Amino acid sequence: MSTIAIFGAGAMGEAVIAGLTQAGGHDIVIVEPREERAAELVERYGVTSSDVAGAADADTVLLVVKPHDVAGLLGQLRHHLSSDALVISLAAGVTTDALEGGLADGQPVARVMPNTPALIGQGMAAVSPGRHATAEHVARAREVLGACGEVVEVPEKQQDAVTALSGSGPAYLFYVADALIEGGVLQGLPRETARDLAVQTLYGAAAMLKETGEHPAVLRERVSSPAGTTMAGLRELDLAGVRAALVSAVAAATERSRELGRG
Ligand SMILES: NC(=O)c1ccc[n+]([C@@H]2O[C@H](COP(=O)([O-])OP(=O)(O)OC[C@H]3O[C@@H](n4cnc5c(N)ncnc54)[C@H](OP(=O)(O)O)[C@@H]3O)[C@@H](O)[C@H]2O)c1
């Protein structure tokens, strides 16, 4: 049985702990400075709590702390890790160069961008291996993150675009859901009914995209009969530039992610 040490038991840390304990097959050690929070998760998931020395026996170490806490943590960790332990960071914007620079020479690392649906096991994570990570390390990172949803591998230079699309994407879709609810209420639907209709419509449309594997344009055409209601609605979205705005939103968020990375 492999040992996974998880540093940081905030919202994202708990999502990973929940996924991994459900999947089974791992000894899980958590390292969290807030004692009450650590005790709560020990009780809830049956994991073990430790200080930084708990990483010594770990095959895999997950860093789920805020980006500004990573450098200090690496300084403490480097003396406790076995040389072939894989260090996986979920901290936004922290590069594999920075991770490798804070650890012993040759330590394998991987950088991951997760998203919030990981909290309900429906996450989308993108993993980029560092210079010393082998195919086996990448497979291990994919298995660990796979406990919270889907995983893809991307070259690290694409992580800013990943951040802008799947990292920020849930917020764009919450925004769309909010607007659809407002649209329904404006037409006289009770707010609760409008919410139910909007949420299940987004959920069903996403499931259909995933299950059929069809291009979204094909699915859209199938529900847009000539001179029908859907065409009338889509025409308004085109006139308001919604398509262009979404493309620009991903571009602006990519640029912002680059800026934050430079800072
Ligand atoms: N939440 C998301 O949806 C999301 C999405 C994408 C990426 N991420 C990434 O996931 C990481 C964690 O996010 P989060 O929302 O879970 O943050 P969070 O709620 O602040 O959790 C981080 C936890 O780590 C603890 N911590 C700080 N220094 C530590 C150390 N040296 N050793 C062990 N634990 C330490 C913190 O304790 P204190 O409070 O006492 O400092 C806190 O409990 C971030 O880097 C973020 O960029 C999160």
The ligand as a MOL file (V3000), in Angstrom:
LIG
                    3D

  0  0  0     0  0            999 V3000
M  V30 BEGIN CTAB
M  V30 COUNTS 48 52 0 0 0
M  V30 BEGIN ATOM
M  V30 1 N -10.1270 25.9210 -3.8670 0
M  V30 2 C -10.0820 25.8100 -5.1950 0
M  V30 3 O -11.0830 25.7110 -5.8790 0
M  V30 4 C -8.7730 25.7360 -5.9460 0
M  V30 5 C -8.7690 25.6890 -7.3460 0
M  V30 6 C -7.5510 25.6390 -8.0110 0
M  V30 7 C -6.3690 25.6070 -7.2740 0
M  V30 8 N -6.4110 25.6400 -5.9070 0 CHG=1
M  V30 9 C -5.1620 25.6320 -5.1760 0
M  V30 10 O -5.2410 24.7780 -4.0560 0
M  V30 11 C -4.4290 25.3100 -3.0160 0
M  V30 12 C -5.2300 25.2450 -1.7310 0
M  V30 13 O -6.4270 26.0210 -1.8580 0
M  V30 14 P -7.5370 26.0280 -0.7210 0
M  V30 15 O -8.6710 26.8070 -1.2600 0
M  V30 16 O -7.7730 24.6390 -0.2240 0 CHG=-1
M  V30 17 O -6.7480 26.8810 0.4040 0
M  V30 18 P -7.0070 26.9750 1.9690 0
M  V30 19 O -8.4420 26.6890 2.2740 0
M  V30 20 O -6.3690 28.2340 2.4480 0
M  V30 21 O -6.1790 25.7070 2.5610 0
M  V30 22 C -4.7790 25.7010 2.7070 0
M  V30 23 C -4.4620 25.0460 4.0530 0
M  V30 24 O -3.0580 24.8040 4.1320 0
M  V30 25 C -2.6450 25.1480 5.4460 0
M  V30 26 N -1.1840 25.3960 5.4670 0
M  V30 27 C -0.5110 26.5670 5.3240 0
M  V30 28 N 0.8250 26.3610 5.4380 0
M  V30 29 C 1.0160 25.0320 5.6270 0
M  V30 30 C 2.1620 24.1970 5.8110 0
M  V30 31 N 3.4030 24.7050 5.8090 0
M  V30 32 N 1.9650 22.8550 5.9760 0
M  V30 33 C 0.7360 22.3320 5.9770 0
M  V30 34 N -0.4040 23.0650 5.8040 0
M  V30 35 C -0.2620 24.3920 5.6330 0
M  V30 36 C -3.4740 26.3510 5.7690 0
M  V30 37 O -3.4660 26.6070 7.1590 0
M  V30 38 P -3.5890 28.1380 7.6560 0
M  V30 39 O -4.9760 28.5790 7.3110 0
M  V30 40 O -3.3330 28.0310 9.1210 0
M  V30 41 O -2.5370 28.9270 6.9080 0
M  V30 42 C -4.8280 25.9200 5.2510 0
M  V30 43 O -5.5400 25.1380 6.1770 0
M  V30 44 C -4.0560 26.7530 -3.3910 0
M  V30 45 O -2.6790 26.8040 -3.7210 0
M  V30 46 C -4.8870 27.0430 -4.6230 0
M  V30 47 O -4.1450 27.8130 -5.5620 0
M  V30 48 C -7.5850 25.7180 -5.2240 0
M  V30 END ATOM
M  V30 BEGIN BOND
M  V30 1 1 1 2
M  V30 2 2 2 3
M  V30 3 1 2 4
M  V30 4 1 4 5
M  V30 5 2 4 48
M  V30 6 2 5 6
M  V30 7 1 6 7
M  V30 8 2 7 8
M  V30 9 1 8 9
M  V30 10 1 8 48
M  V30 11 1 9 10
M  V30 12 1 9 46
M  V30 13 1 10 11
M  V30 14 1 11 12
M  V30 15 1 11 44
M  V30 16 1 12 13
M  V30 17 1 13 14
M  V30 18 2 14 15
M  V30 19 1 14 16
M  V30 20 1 14 17
M  V30 21 1 17 18
M  V30 22 2 18 19
M  V30 23 1 18 20
M  V30 24 1 18 21
M  V30 25 1 21 22
M  V30 26 1 22 23
M  V30 27 1 23 24
M  V30 28 1 23 42
M  V30 29 1 24 25
M  V30 30 1 25 26
M  V30 31 1 25 36
M  V30 32 1 26 27
M  V30 33 1 26 35
M  V30 34 2 27 28
M  V30 35 1 28 29
M  V30 36 1 29 30
M  V30 37 2 29 35
M  V30 38 1 30 31
M  V30 39 2 30 32
M  V30 40 1 32 33
M  V30 41 2 33 34
M  V30 42 1 34 35
M  V30 43 1 36 37
M  V30 44 1 36 42
M  V30 45 1 37 38
M  V30 46 2 38 39
M  V30 47 1 38 40
M  V30 48 1 38 41
M  V30 49 1 42 43
M  V30 50 1 44 45
M  V30 51 1 44 46
M  V30 52 1 46 47
M  V30 END BOND
M  V30 END CTAB
M  END
